[in-house]
Amino acid sequence: MADTFAAASEDAVRTDREGGAAHGASADLVVGLALPAKDQDAIANAVESTRAALSDFAAGLRAVVVHAGATSAEPANPADPVQIVPMPAPPGVSAEAATSLQGYADGFRAIVNVAKTLQARACAIIGSDATSIDRNWIAHLAGPVLEGGFDLVSPCYARHRFEGLINRGIIYPLVRALYGRRVRNPFGPDFCLSARLFERVPAATGQPARVHPVASLVPEAIVTGMRICQSHLGVRHYPSPDDAGLSVLLTQILAPLFSEIERRAAFLQRVRGSQPVEEFGAPAYLPEQPTGTDVSRLIESFQIGTRNLQEIWSVVLPPSTIVELRHLARAPATNFQMQDELWARIVYDFALAYRVRSINRDHLLRAITPLYLGWVASYALKPDNTSAEAAESIVERLCAAYENTRPYFVARWRWPDRFNP
C-alpha cells in the first residue's frame, strides 16, 4: 500500500495530462506540507505531529501526508492508515525558490495534484513554517470539510498587533471590499479544500501564467458559490523581511492579487457590501511584546519615496492624491497620519495601473513600497493602537474605508481616462 501511494504521488504531476487516479490508489484526506523547512529536524517533527494529529482526528480514514522531505524508500507499514509520501518536485524549481510565494504555489499545485490522483475527499495544505504546526491544526482545518460539508476552510491566527501587516493593510480589506466576504487571510497559507474546490485549482502545466492557485482560491470559492468558513488555528511564526526583501515580497503578493481582480472584474462590479463567513474556534490575542518598530525610519522611507518617485506616482495616482502625499511628507512625526480613505484609494489606483499597464508592472509594484511603509508608520502611531484587541478595531475601520471607497475604484475601472490629468 505504501508503494502504491508513493507511485501515485510520483505520477501526480502527470495526472492532468493522463487523467484518472494512478494505480487505483485512493484516500479520504491528503495533508500536504507545502513549504519545507531547511532544518530536517523541524521537518521530522512536523511530520510526526501531523501523523499524531491524524491518528486522533482521522481514525478510520485513509490519510496521506505529502512533504518534500519524504522519500519513497522510507520504511512504512502497509497496514498503517496514515501514509507518508514524497511531494512531486515541480520541474525547474530550486530549494531556494521553494521559500518564495511562487515556490509555495508550485508546492500547492503538487499537493492538489496528489489529492486529485488519489480521489481524496479533502486536501489540507500547510504552508506555515514547520515550527508553527500544532497537532490541532489538522482537525481545525479538515474537520469542517469532512464533517461539515464546507468547500474551503481558511485560517485565522493569533498575532501581535505588528504581525501580518501586508494582510491587514492590503490583502484582507481589498478582498473583503471587492469580493464581499470577510475572509481574514485570503492568502492562507494554511487551507483545507473539498474535492469540489480542488478540482478547480489550476494545474501545474497548460494554464495561463497569471492564474496563481493561491490568489485564485478564495475568489474561485466565492464566485462559484461554494461554502466558506474559517478556523482559528492559534499562533503562526514567520520572519519579517528587511526593506529590500519587503519590496520583493510586495511584488510577489500584489501581482497575483491584482491579476485575479482583472480576471474577476465582471463579478466584482456587482458586489455590494460584505458578509461574514462562519467561524470555528475563538479568536486569541497574544500578550504584548517589544516590537522594535522604528517609526522614524518608516516615515523617512516614505519621505524619500515622495521625493524620488514623483514621476512614477504621478502616472499612477490622480493629482489630488499627490497633493495629499506631499502634505503628509511635510507633517511632523507627531501628526503623521495617513487617512484610511487615502490609503484605500492608493491601493485601488495601483490595481488599476496594473491593469492598464501605465508603466512596467515590476517598476509599478516596487513603487508602492514607500507608500506601504508610510501606512505602517501611520498604523503604528494611531493613539488607540495599544493592544492586539485594539488593533482589530483599527483594521475594521480600515476595511470600512475600503468598502466606502469601492465606488471610486469601480468608476476608475470603467472610465480610467476620466480621472487622468
Secondary structure, 3 states (H helix, E strand, C coil): CHHHHHHHHHHHHHHHHHCCCHHHCCCCEEEEECCCCCCHHHHHHHHHHHHHHHHHHCCCCCEEEEECCCCCCCCCCCCCCEEEEECCCCCCCCCCHHHCHHHHHHHHHHHHHHHHHCCCCEEEEECCCHHHCCCCHHHHHHHHHHCCCCCEEEEEEECCCCCCHHHHHHHHHHHHHHHCEECCCCCCCCEEEEHHHHCCCCCCCCCCCCCCCCCCHHHHHHHCCCCEEEEEEEECCCCCCCHHHHHHHHHHHHHHHHHHHHHCHHHHCCCCCCEECEEECCCCCCCCCCCCCCHHHHHHHHHHHHHHCHHHHHHHCCHHHHHHHHHHHHCCHHHCCCCHHHHHHHHHHHHHHHHHCCCCHHHHHHCCHHHHHHHHHHHHHCCCCCCHHHHHHHHHHHHHHHHHHHHHHHHHHHCHHHHCC
